[in-house]
Amino acid sequence: MSDAASLTLHSPIEAEDDATARPGWWKWLIALTAALGAILEVIDTSIVNVALPEMQGNLGATLSEIGWVVTGYAVANVVVIPLSAWLGDYFGKKKYFIFCLIGFTLASVLCGFATSLPMLIISRVLQGLMGGGLLAKAQSILFETFPREEQGLAQGVFGLGVMIGPALGPTLGGYLTDTLGWRSIFFINIPFGILAVIMAALFFVPDKLNAHMNRRVDWWGIGLLTLGLACFQTMLEEGQTEDWFSSDFIVVMAILSFLGLALFIWREMSIDYPAVNLRVLRYKSLAAGSVFSMVLGMGLYGALFVIPVFAQSILHFTAMQTGLLMLPSAVVSAMFMMLGSQLSRWIDPRFIIAIGATILAFTLFSLAGINPNTGEDSLYWPLIWRGIGTVLMFLPLTLATLGPIAKEDIPAATGFFNLTRQIGGSIGIAVLTTVLAQRENFHRSVLSEHISLYNPNVRAQLAGMAQGFQHGGSPATVAKSQALMAMDNILNLQASILSFSDIFWMVGIAFILSMGLLFFLGKGNPASMPTDAH
């Protein structure tokens, strides 16, 4: 028996006995409960973004200070996700999930009533610690509840929350902030959190303690993991603001993250009772799928981050308009999630992933053709196709990655798999934000070389612009200054658009290159996959 199996609270046979002792529809109530918990967590990763300016003014914070409301949540998330398998085994899956739901709801209350920035950041850290447990355990519970032939549909229910949450968060956050104020984005969690607690208490299978469970706690492993991931996530979140490695703070974070994670891996591989069972990486499908998951995280969260930035900075959309722009894509994702779950039953998931990655790549390549005349109509269909492509990757990737894994190793595998997607999203946002700024400076310098007052075409254009301002009532000297400023704005706009184009090309190429990992994934066929396949 593997190490993960020795840490499991009840055996797969006992779990199956629990499931068969209830009506067939009971497991779908479990699925809805788990999905509700996951949706709450995922929405809160993005719902606060549009409310940050109002929070900043209300709490008297600087832009860099208010950013820790997002950073604190993200850091807490990535720290607890890989520990979720051990925490579920140690305390009981049902008890731990309900504890996370209650903690998440209470932390939301604290966030809503926060009267100072430190109180809000601490509350968000608590919310992130509870939310990370919800996300990882929800997927693990579904894999342990449903038979293999129903995994596709069950994971489709889970995928709805993970896919729709990032797009729904800004829309919901913008509406609530504009109508009820920023505190309402936290209070909205209360009724749904209470509902999820009641549903989990009623529908989840009771925990069965295992007398052979090792009760020792790997405090060193937990401490090193916390140090490594917290510093790494902080480095990603604050890197662009601090100008990366020119900042002593970022250098320290990088060194601590490297040392913490290196010592953590050594520790977990050398003891018999690890807090995180890294030995599950012996499954080729999990190792390859986790790398692919990081790329998907870049596309799902990173590209999703870039498009709202483009809409607000270039098209001058409001937060609400930006949210509504993303909403059709989320609706289409929900529709295709159910279709994808059925396709995965009959078609090799790797083939579906290849189709999804191709759709995403060519969608991003089409977005690379943006120009100053690009508007909402030009973005509508690319966003729709982005939603379809992401769905065709997300669900089959889950099945191809986790399908070949033995049931007793599922909790540890799902925790690691979800961690890679979260880390991929953080890396994607950090890298894309940095590249966006650097490429904008590059394009501005290149374009500036072609704009000179010695160029007759430039002089003629400036004269025409100045004449236009004069016709508008400006004095000649003021009109010349206005013309120069207008020319500078045009230069900045064009440089910004070209930098966004570079980003779309870069992510699209990343999806094409990542398809080589498909050869290492499992077929994920629920009907034929043996339980101990590697």
C-alpha positions as CSV (number, residue, x, y, z in Angstrom):
1,M,0.0,0.0,0.0
2,S,1.3,3.5,-0.8
3,D,2.0,6.2,1.7
4,A,-1.1,8.1,0.6
5,A,-3.2,5.0,1.2
6,S,-2.0,4.7,4.7
7,L,-3.1,8.3,5.4
8,T,-6.7,7.8,4.1
9,L,-9.5,7.9,6.7
10,H,-11.5,5.2,5.0
11,S,-10.8,2.8,2.3
12,P,-12.2,2.9,-1.3
13,I,-14.4,-0.1,-0.5
14,E,-15.9,1.7,2.5
15,A,-16.5,4.8,0.4
16,E,-18.2,2.8,-2.2
17,D,-20.4,1.1,0.5
18,D,-21.4,4.6,1.7
19,A,-22.4,5.6,-1.8
20,T,-24.4,2.5,-2.5
21,A,-26.2,2.8,0.8
22,R,-28.0,5.9,-0.5
23,P,-30.3,6.6,-3.5
24,G,-28.6,7.2,-6.9
25,W,-29.5,10.9,-6.9
26,W,-27.8,11.4,-3.5
27,K,-24.4,11.7,-5.1
28,W,-25.6,14.6,-7.3
29,L,-26.5,16.5,-4.1
30,I,-23.0,15.9,-3.0
31,A,-21.7,17.2,-6.3
32,L,-23.8,20.4,-6.1
33,T,-22.6,21.0,-2.6
34,A,-18.9,20.6,-3.5
35,A,-19.4,22.8,-6.6
36,L,-21.1,25.5,-4.5
37,G,-18.1,25.6,-2.2
38,A,-15.7,25.8,-5.2
39,I,-17.7,28.6,-6.8
40,L,-17.6,30.7,-3.6
41,E,-13.8,30.4,-3.5
42,V,-13.1,31.0,-7.2
43,I,-15.4,34.1,-7.5
44,D,-13.6,35.7,-4.5
45,T,-10.3,35.5,-6.3
46,S,-11.5,38.1,-8.8
47,I,-14.6,39.8,-7.3
48,V,-12.5,42.3,-5.3
49,N,-10.4,43.6,-8.3
50,V,-12.9,46.1,-9.5
51,A,-13.6,47.3,-6.0
52,L,-10.0,48.1,-5.1
53,P,-10.2,51.9,-6.0
54,E,-13.2,52.4,-3.8
55,M,-11.6,50.4,-1.0
56,Q,-8.4,52.5,-1.4
57,G,-10.4,55.8,-1.0
58,N,-12.5,54.5,1.9
59,L,-9.6,53.1,3.9
60,G,-7.1,55.8,3.0
61,A,-4.6,53.4,1.5
62,T,-2.0,53.8,-1.3
63,L,-2.3,51.8,-4.5
64,S,0.5,49.4,-3.4
65,E,-1.0,48.9,0.1
66,I,-4.5,48.1,-1.2
67,G,-2.9,45.5,-3.5
68,W,-2.2,43.3,-0.5
69,V,-6.0,42.7,-0.3
70,V,-5.5,40.6,-3.4
71,T,-2.0,39.3,-2.6
72,G,-2.9,38.1,0.9
73,Y,-5.8,36.0,-0.4
74,A,-3.6,34.5,-3.2
75,V,-0.7,33.7,-0.8
76,A,-3.0,31.9,1.7
77,N,-4.7,30.0,-1.2
78,V,-1.6,28.5,-2.6
79,V,-0.2,27.6,0.8
80,V,-3.2,25.5,2.0
81,I,-4.2,23.8,-1.3
82,P,-1.3,21.2,-1.2
83,L,-2.0,20.6,2.5
84,S,-5.7,19.9,1.9
85,A,-5.2,16.1,1.4
86,W,-3.5,15.7,4.7
87,L,-5.9,18.0,6.5
88,G,-8.9,16.1,5.1
89,D,-7.3,12.8,6.2
90,Y,-6.3,14.1,9.7
91,F,-9.6,15.8,10.6
92,G,-12.0,14.0,8.3
93,K,-13.1,15.1,4.9
94,K,-16.6,16.1,5.9
95,K,-15.5,17.9,9.0
96,Y,-12.7,19.7,7.2
97,F,-14.9,20.8,4.3
98,I,-17.6,22.2,6.7
99,F,-15.0,23.9,8.8
100,C,-13.7,25.6,5.7
101,L,-17.2,26.7,4.7
102,I,-17.9,28.1,8.1
103,G,-14.4,29.8,8.3
104,F,-14.8,31.2,4.8
105,T,-18.2,32.7,5.6
106,L,-17.1,34.2,8.9
107,A,-14.0,35.6,7.2
108,S,-16.2,37.2,4.6
109,V,-18.2,38.9,7.5
110,L,-14.9,40.2,8.9
111,C,-13.9,41.6,5.5
112,G,-17.2,43.3,5.2
113,F,-16.9,45.0,8.6
114,A,-13.2,45.9,8.3
115,T,-12.6,49.4,9.4
116,S,-8.9,49.5,8.6
117,L,-6.5,48.1,5.9
118,P,-4.7,45.7,8.3
119,M,-8.0,44.3,9.5
120,L,-9.1,43.8,5.9
121,I,-5.8,42.1,4.8
122,I,-5.9,39.8,7.8
123,S,-9.5,38.9,7.1
124,R,-8.6,38.2,3.5
125,V,-5.8,35.9,4.5
126,L,-8.2,33.9,6.7
127,Q,-10.6,33.8,3.8
128,G,-7.9,32.5,1.5
129,L,-6.9,29.8,3.9
130,M,-10.4,28.6,4.2
131,G,-11.1,29.0,0.4
132,G,-8.1,27.0,-0.6
133,G,-9.4,24.0,1.3
134,L,-12.7,24.3,-0.4
135,L,-11.3,24.2,-3.9
136,A,-9.0,21.2,-3.5
137,K,-11.4,19.1,-1.4
138,A,-14.4,19.7,-3.7
139,Q,-12.7,18.0,-6.6
140,S,-11.3,15.2,-4.5
141,I,-14.7,14.5,-3.0
142,L,-16.2,14.2,-6.5
143,F,-13.6,11.7,-7.6
144,E,-14.2,9.6,-4.5
145,T,-18.0,9.8,-4.7
146,F,-18.7,9.0,-8.3
147,P,-17.9,5.8,-10.2
148,R,-15.4,6.1,-13.1
149,E,-18.0,6.0,-15.8
150,E,-19.7,9.1,-14.3
151,Q,-16.5,11.1,-13.6
152,G,-16.8,13.2,-16.8
153,L,-20.3,14.6,-15.8
154,A,-19.3,15.0,-12.2
155,Q,-16.1,16.9,-13.0
156,G,-18.2,19.0,-15.4
157,V,-20.3,20.2,-12.5
158,F,-17.0,21.2,-10.6
159,G,-15.6,22.8,-13.8
160,L,-18.6,25.1,-14.0
161,G,-17.5,26.9,-10.9
162,V,-13.8,27.0,-11.8
163,M,-14.5,28.2,-15.4
164,I,-17.3,30.7,-14.7
165,G,-16.0,32.1,-11.4
166,P,-13.1,34.2,-12.9
167,A,-15.5,35.8,-15.5
168,L,-18.4,36.2,-13.2
169,G,-16.4,37.7,-10.4
170,P,-15.7,41.1,-12.0
171,T,-19.2,41.4,-13.3
172,L,-20.8,40.7,-10.0
173,G,-18.2,42.8,-8.2
174,G,-18.7,45.8,-10.5
175,Y,-22.5,45.6,-10.0
176,L,-22.4,45.3,-6.3
177,T,-19.7,48.0,-5.8
178,D,-21.6,50.5,-8.0
179,T,-25.0,49.8,-6.4
180,L,-24.3,48.8,-2.7
181,G,-20.7,49.7,-2.0
182,W,-17.5,47.5,-1.8
183,R,-18.5,45.9,1.5
184,S,-21.4,44.1,-0.3
185,I,-19.0,42.0,-2.3
186,F,-18.1,40.1,0.9
187,F,-21.6,40.1,2.5
188,I,-23.0,38.3,-0.6
189,N,-21.1,35.2,0.5
190,I,-23.1,34.9,3.8
191,P,-26.4,33.4,2.5
192,F,-24.6,31.1,0.0
193,G,-22.0,30.1,2.7
194,I,-24.8,29.2,5.2
195,L,-26.6,27.2,2.5
196,A,-23.5,25.3,1.6
197,V,-22.8,24.4,5.3
198,I,-26.4,23.0,5.6
199,M,-26.1,21.0,2.4
200,A,-22.7,19.6,3.4
201,A,-24.0,18.6,6.9
202,L,-27.0,16.9,5.3
203,F,-25.5,15.2,2.2
204,F,-21.8,14.4,2.7
205,V,-20.8,10.9,3.7
206,P,-19.9,10.8,7.5
207,D,-16.2,10.5,8.2
208,K,-14.9,7.0,9.2
209,L,-11.7,7.1,11.3
210,N,-9.0,4.7,10.4
211,A,-7.2,3.1,13.3
212,H,-4.1,2.8,11.2
213,M,-3.9,6.5,10.5
214,N,-0.6,8.0,11.6
215,R,-1.5,11.0,13.8
216,R,2.0,12.6,13.8
217,V,2.1,16.1,12.4
218,D,4.9,17.0,9.9
219,W,5.4,20.5,11.4
220,W,8.7,21.0,9.5
221,G,7.1,20.1,6.2
222,I,4.2,22.5,6.8
223,G,6.5,25.3,7.9
224,L,8.8,24.9,4.9
225,L,5.9,24.7,2.5
226,T,4.4,27.8,4.0
227,L,7.7,29.7,3.7
228,G,8.4,28.6,0.2
229,L,5.0,29.1,-1.4
230,A,4.2,32.2,0.5
231,C,7.4,33.9,-0.5
232,F,7.1,32.7,-4.1
233,Q,3.5,33.9,-4.4
234,T,4.4,37.2,-2.8
235,M,7.3,37.6,-5.3
236,L,4.9,37.0,-8.2
237,E,2.2,39.3,-6.9
238,E,4.5,42.2,-6.0
239,G,7.3,41.7,-8.6
240,Q,6.1,44.2,-11.2
241,T,5.2,46.9,-8.6
242,E,8.7,46.5,-7.0
243,D,10.5,46.4,-10.3
244,W,11.5,42.8,-9.8
245,F,15.1,42.0,-8.9
246,S,16.2,45.6,-8.6
247,S,14.2,45.5,-5.3
248,D,15.9,44.0,-2.2
249,F,12.5,42.8,-1.1
250,I,11.9,40.7,-4.2
251,V,15.4,39.3,-4.0
252,V,14.8,38.2,-0.4
253,M,11.5,36.7,-1.4
254,A,13.1,34.7,-4.3
255,I,15.9,33.4,-2.1
256,L,13.5,32.3,0.7
257,S,11.1,30.7,-1.7
258,F,13.9,28.7,-3.3
259,L,15.4,27.5,0.0
260,G,11.9,26.8,1.5
261,L,10.7,24.8,-1.5
262,A,14.0,22.9,-1.9
263,L,14.1,21.9,1.8
264,F,10.4,21.1,1.7
265,I,10.9,18.6,-1.2
266,W,13.9,17.0,0.5
267,R,11.9,16.7,3.7
268,E,8.8,15.2,2.2
269,M,10.6,12.7,0.1
270,S,12.7,11.5,3.1
271,I,10.0,10.8,5.8
272,D,7.2,8.2,6.1
273,Y,4.5,10.6,7.1
274,P,4.7,13.7,4.9
275,A,2.3,16.6,5.1
276,V,2.2,16.6,1.3
277,N,2.6,13.2,-0.5
278,L,4.9,14.2,-3.4
279,R,5.2,10.5,-4.3
280,V,2.0,10.7,-6.3
281,L,4.2,12.4,-9.0
282,R,5.2,8.8,-9.9
283,Y,2.1,8.9,-12.1
284,K,3.3,10.2,-15.5
285,S,-0.2,11.5,-16.2
286,L,-0.1,13.7,-13.1
287,A,3.4,15.0,-13.7
288,A,2.6,15.9,-17.4
289,G,-0.9,17.1,-16.6
290,S,0.3,19.4,-13.8
291,V,2.7,21.1,-16.2
292,F,-0.1,21.4,-18.8
293,S,-2.3,22.8,-15.9
294,M,0.1,25.6,-15.3
295,V,-0.1,26.6,-19.0
296,L,-3.9,26.4,-18.8
297,G,-3.8,28.5,-15.7
298,M,-1.8,31.1,-17.6
299,G,-4.5,31.1,-20.3
300,L,-7.5,30.9,-18.0
301,Y,-6.3,33.6,-15.5
302,G,-3.5,35.3,-17.3
303,A,-5.3,36.0,-20.6
304,L,-8.5,36.6,-18.7
305,F,-6.6,39.3,-16.9
306,V,-5.2,40.9,-20.0
307,I,-8.5,41.3,-21.8
308,P,-10.2,43.4,-19.1
309,V,-7.0,45.6,-18.9
310,F,-7.3,46.2,-22.6
311,A,-11.0,47.0,-22.4
312,Q,-10.5,49.5,-19.6
313,S,-7.2,51.1,-20.6
314,I,-7.7,51.2,-24.4
315,L,-11.5,51.1,-24.9
316,H,-12.1,53.1,-21.7
317,F,-14.8,50.7,-20.5
318,T,-16.1,50.9,-16.9
319,A,-15.8,48.0,-14.6
320,M,-19.4,47.0,-15.2
321,Q,-19.1,47.2,-19.0
322,T,-15.9,45.1,-18.8
323,G,-17.7,42.5,-16.7
324,L,-20.6,42.4,-19.2
325,L,-18.1,42.0,-22.0
326,M,-16.8,38.8,-20.4
327,L,-20.2,37.4,-19.4
328,P,-21.2,35.8,-22.7
329,S,-18.0,33.8,-22.7
330,A,-18.8,32.5,-19.3
331,V,-22.3,31.5,-20.3
332,V,-21.0,29.6,-23.4
333,S,-18.4,27.9,-21.1
334,A,-21.2,26.6,-18.9
335,M,-23.1,25.3,-21.9
336,F,-20.1,23.5,-23.4
337,M,-18.9,22.2,-20.0
338,M,-21.9,19.7,-20.0
339,L,-21.2,18.8,-23.7
340,G,-17.5,18.3,-23.0
341,S,-18.4,16.0,-20.1
342,Q,-20.3,13.7,-22.5
343,L,-17.7,13.8,-25.2
344,S,-15.0,12.7,-22.7
345,R,-16.9,9.5,-22.2
346,W,-16.5,8.4,-25.8
347,I,-13.5,10.3,-27.2
348,D,-9.9,10.1,-26.0
349,P,-9.5,13.2,-23.8
350,R,-6.1,13.9,-25.3
351,F,-7.7,14.5,-28.7
352,I,-10.2,16.9,-27.2
353,I,-7.4,18.8,-25.3
354,A,-5.6,19.2,-28.6
355,I,-8.7,20.6,-30.3
356,G,-9.2,23.0,-27.3
357,A,-5.6,24.1,-27.3
358,T,-5.7,24.7,-31.1
359,I,-8.9,26.8,-30.8
360,L,-7.4,28.8,-27.9
361,A,-4.2,29.4,-29.9
362,F,-5.9,30.6,-33.0
363,T,-8.3,32.7,-31.0
364,L,-5.4,34.5,-29.3
365,F,-3.7,34.9,-32.7
366,S,-6.9,36.6,-34.0
367,L,-6.9,38.9,-31.0
368,A,-3.3,39.9,-31.9
369,G,-4.8,41.8,-34.8
370,I,-6.3,44.4,-32.5
371,N,-6.0,48.1,-33.5
372,P,-7.3,51.5,-32.4
373,N,-10.7,50.7,-34.1
374,T,-11.2,47.5,-32.2
375,G,-14.4,47.6,-30.2
376,E,-16.8,45.4,-28.3
377,D,-18.1,43.8,-31.5
378,S,-14.6,42.8,-32.6
379,L,-14.0,41.1,-29.2
380,Y,-17.3,39.3,-28.9
381,W,-16.6,36.2,-31.1
382,P,-13.0,35.8,-30.1
383,L,-14.1,35.7,-26.4
384,I,-16.8,33.2,-27.2
385,W,-14.3,30.9,-28.9
386,R,-11.9,31.4,-26.0
387,G,-14.6,30.1,-23.7
388,I,-15.2,27.1,-25.9
389,G,-11.5,26.3,-26.2
390,T,-10.8,26.6,-22.5
391,V,-13.7,24.2,-21.7
392,L,-12.4,21.7,-24.2
393,M,-9.0,21.8,-22.4
394,F,-10.1,22.0,-18.8
395,L,-12.4,19.0,-18.3
396,P,-10.6,16.5,-20.5
397,L,-7.3,17.5,-18.9
398,T,-8.7,16.8,-15.5
399,L,-9.8,13.3,-16.6
400,A,-6.6,12.5,-18.5
401,T,-4.5,13.6,-15.5
402,L,-6.4,12.1,-12.6
403,G,-8.3,9.3,-14.3
404,P,-5.3,6.8,-14.3
405,I,-4.6,7.5,-10.6
406,A,-5.5,5.0,-7.9
407,K,-8.4,6.1,-5.7
408,E,-6.4,6.2,-2.5
409,D,-4.0,8.7,-4.1
410,I,-6.7,11.0,-5.5
411,P,-6.8,13.5,-2.5
412,A,-3.1,14.2,-2.8
413,A,-3.2,14.3,-6.6
414,T,-6.1,16.7,-6.8
415,G,-4.4,19.0,-4.3
416,F,-1.2,19.1,-6.3
417,F,-3.1,19.5,-9.6
418,N,-5.2,22.4,-8.4
419,L,-2.0,24.0,-7.0
420,T,-0.3,24.0,-10.4
421,R,-3.3,25.7,-12.0
422,Q,-3.3,28.4,-9.3
423,I,0.5,28.9,-9.6
424,G,0.2,28.9,-13.3
425,G,-2.4,31.7,-13.1
426,S,-0.1,33.7,-10.8
427,I,2.9,33.2,-13.0
428,G,0.8,34.1,-16.0
429,I,-0.4,37.4,-14.6
430,A,3.1,38.3,-13.3
431,V,4.8,37.5,-16.5
432,L,2.2,39.0,-18.8
433,T,2.1,42.2,-16.7
434,T,5.8,42.6,-16.9
435,V,6.0,41.8,-20.6
436,L,3.2,44.2,-21.3
437,A,5.1,47.0,-19.6
438,Q,8.4,46.1,-21.2
439,R,7.0,45.7,-24.7
440,E,5.1,49.0,-24.5
441,N,8.4,50.8,-23.7
442,F,10.1,48.9,-26.6
443,H,7.4,49.8,-29.1
444,R,7.3,53.4,-28.0
445,S,11.1,53.7,-28.5
446,V,10.8,52.1,-31.9
447,L,7.9,54.3,-33.0
448,S,9.6,57.4,-31.6
449,E,12.5,56.9,-34.0
450,H,10.1,57.5,-36.9
451,I,8.6,60.7,-35.4
452,S,10.9,63.7,-35.8
453,L,10.2,67.4,-36.3
454,Y,12.7,67.2,-39.2
455,N,10.3,64.8,-40.9
456,P,8.1,66.9,-43.3
457,N,5.2,64.4,-42.9
458,V,5.3,64.8,-39.1
459,R,5.5,68.6,-39.4
460,A,2.5,68.6,-41.7
461,Q,0.5,66.4,-39.4
462,L,1.3,68.5,-36.4
463,A,0.4,71.7,-38.3
464,G,-2.9,70.2,-39.3
465,M,-3.7,69.1,-35.7
466,A,-2.7,72.6,-34.4
467,Q,-4.9,74.2,-36.9
468,G,-7.8,72.0,-35.7
469,F,-7.2,73.1,-32.1
470,Q,-7.1,76.7,-33.3
471,H,-10.5,76.3,-35.0
472,G,-11.7,75.0,-31.6
473,G,-10.8,78.3,-30.0
474,S,-7.2,77.7,-28.7
475,P,-4.5,80.4,-29.2
476,A,-1.8,79.5,-31.6
477,T,0.9,78.8,-29.0
478,V,-1.5,76.7,-26.9
479,A,-2.7,74.9,-30.1
480,K,0.9,73.8,-30.8
481,S,1.3,72.4,-27.3
482,Q,-2.0,70.6,-27.7
483,A,-0.9,69.1,-31.0
484,L,2.3,67.8,-29.5
485,M,0.4,66.3,-26.6
486,A,-2.1,64.7,-29.0
487,M,0.7,63.2,-31.0
488,D,2.3,61.8,-27.8
489,N,-1.0,60.3,-26.8
490,I,-1.3,58.6,-30.3
491,L,2.2,57.3,-29.9
492,N,1.4,55.8,-26.4
493,L,-1.8,54.3,-27.7
494,Q,-0.2,52.6,-30.6
495,A,2.7,51.3,-28.4
496,S,0.2,50.0,-25.9
497,I,-1.9,48.2,-28.6
498,L,1.3,46.6,-30.1
499,S,2.3,45.3,-26.6
500,F,-1.2,43.7,-26.1
501,S,-0.7,42.1,-29.6
502,D,2.6,40.7,-28.4
503,I,1.0,39.2,-25.3
504,F,-1.7,37.4,-27.3
505,W,0.9,35.9,-29.7
506,M,3.0,34.8,-26.7
507,V,0.2,33.0,-24.9
508,G,-1.0,31.4,-28.2
509,I,2.4,30.0,-29.0
510,A,2.6,28.7,-25.4
511,F,-0.5,26.6,-26.0
512,I,0.8,25.2,-29.3
513,L,4.1,24.2,-27.6
514,S,2.4,22.6,-24.6
515,M,0.6,20.1,-26.8
516,G,3.8,18.0,-26.8
517,L,2.8,17.0,-23.2
518,L,-0.3,15.2,-24.5
519,F,1.9,12.1,-25.2
520,F,2.5,11.7,-21.4
521,L,-1.2,11.9,-20.3
522,G,-3.5,9.0,-19.7
523,K,-6.4,8.1,-21.9
524,G,-8.7,8.8,-18.9
525,N,-11.4,6.4,-20.3
526,P,-13.7,5.9,-17.3
527,A,-15.0,2.6,-18.7
528,S,-11.7,0.9,-19.2
529,M,-9.1,2.5,-16.9
530,P,-7.8,0.2,-14.2
531,T,-7.7,1.6,-10.7
532,D,-4.0,1.1,-10.3
533,A,-2.9,2.3,-13.7
534,H,0.3,4.4,-13.7
